[in-house]
Amino acid sequence: MTRALSAAVALSSSLFCASAQATEADPWFGPDKALHFGVSVVLAAGGYAASSPWLESRSERALVGGSFSLTLGAGKELWDLSGHGDPSWRDFTWDVLGTAAGLALALSADALTSCKRTQPSVSTRALVLHF
């Protein structure tokens, strides 16, 4: 009788208890995701800034900065895939988001600090000084 009662208690407790859930191996908001995002911001904005002495077009500078950041992010994930770490599409997603944020930051700073001088619309024979 005791065994039957014990079995009934064990069965009922297993039916009514919440099952334990394993922790997610690669959470979207893990501590390494902030690192991926931050490094990508710096790489994209830095690539944009570093190319500015040689490239006049903002779109060309953005292409250089974005390519630089995404190439290094993809390279890191390929390095992990080759057995040197844990490859993660979520890590690369944060690299892409960081690259976009870095380019937005660089483009905004460039637009705010650029001094575009407009030429007079009427042709005159006067001396025009720009300060």
C-alpha positions in Angstrom: 0.0 0.0 0.0 2.9 2.3 0.8 4.5 1.8 -2.6 1.2 2.5 -4.4 0.7 5.7 -2.4 4.3 6.8 -3.1 3.9 6.1 -6.8 0.7 8.1 -6.9 2.3 11.0 -5.1 5.3 10.9 -7.4 3.1 10.7 -10.5 0.9 13.5 -9.4 3.8 15.8 -8.4 5.4 15.2 -11.8 2.2 16.2 -13.6 1.6 19.4 -11.7 5.2 20.7 -11.3 6.5 23.1 -13.9 9.2 21.7 -16.1 12.7 23.2 -15.9 13.7 25.1 -19.0 17.3 25.1 -20.1 18.9 28.5 -20.4 19.3 29.8 -24.0 22.8 29.1 -25.3 23.0 32.3 -27.3 20.6 35.0 -26.0 19.8 38.0 -28.1 20.8 40.4 -25.3 23.9 38.5 -23.9 26.9 40.5 -22.8 28.8 39.7 -25.9 26.1 41.3 -28.1 26.9 44.8 -26.7 30.5 44.2 -27.5 29.7 43.2 -31.1 27.4 46.3 -31.5 30.0 48.7 -29.9 33.0 47.5 -31.9 31.0 47.7 -35.1 29.9 51.3 -34.4 33.5 52.3 -33.9 34.8 50.4 -37.0 32.1 51.8 -39.3 32.5 55.4 -38.1 36.3 55.0 -38.1 36.4 53.6 -41.6 34.2 56.5 -42.8 36.4 59.1 -41.1 39.6 57.4 -42.3 38.5 57.5 -45.9 37.4 61.1 -45.9 40.7 62.6 -46.9 40.6 60.6 -50.1 36.9 60.3 -51.0 34.7 63.3 -51.6 31.3 61.6 -51.8 29.6 60.7 -48.6 28.1 57.6 -50.2 31.6 56.4 -51.1 32.9 57.0 -47.5 29.8 55.2 -46.1 30.5 52.2 -48.4 34.1 52.1 -47.2 33.2 52.3 -43.5 30.3 49.8 -43.8 32.4 47.4 -45.8 35.3 47.6 -43.3 33.1 46.9 -40.3 31.0 44.1 -41.9 34.1 42.4 -43.4 35.7 42.2 -40.0 32.5 41.1 -38.3 32.0 38.3 -40.9 35.6 37.4 -40.6 35.3 37.0 -36.9 32.3 34.7 -37.3 34.1 32.6 -40.0 37.0 32.4 -37.6 34.6 31.1 -34.9 33.1 28.7 -37.5 36.5 27.2 -38.2 36.6 25.8 -34.6 38.1 28.8 -32.7 34.9 29.9 -31.0 31.1 29.7 -31.2 29.7 31.1 -34.5 26.5 33.0 -34.1 24.1 34.6 -36.5 22.9 36.7 -33.6 26.4 38.1 -33.1 26.5 39.0 -36.8 23.1 40.6 -36.6 24.4 42.9 -33.9 27.5 43.6 -36.1 25.1 44.7 -38.9 23.1 46.9 -36.4 26.2 48.4 -35.0 27.5 49.1 -38.5 24.3 50.9 -39.4 24.4 53.0 -36.2 28.1 53.9 -36.8 27.4 55.0 -40.4 24.4 57.0 -39.2 26.6 58.7 -36.6 29.4 59.4 -39.1 27.0 60.7 -41.7 25.2 62.9 -39.2 28.5 64.3 -37.9 29.7 64.9 -41.4 26.5 66.7 -42.4 26.6 68.9 -39.3 30.3 69.9 -39.6 30.7 70.3 -43.3 30.9 73.8 -44.6 29.4 73.9 -48.0 29.9 77.3 -49.6 27.3 78.3 -52.1 28.4 80.2 -55.2 26.5 83.4 -56.1 23.7 82.6 -58.5 24.2 85.8 -60.4 27.4 86.2 -62.3 29.0 89.5 -61.3 32.4 90.9 -61.9 33.0 91.7 -58.3 35.5 90.2 -55.9 33.8 87.7 -53.7 35.5 86.8 -50.4 34.5 83.7 -48.5 35.3 83.4 -44.8 
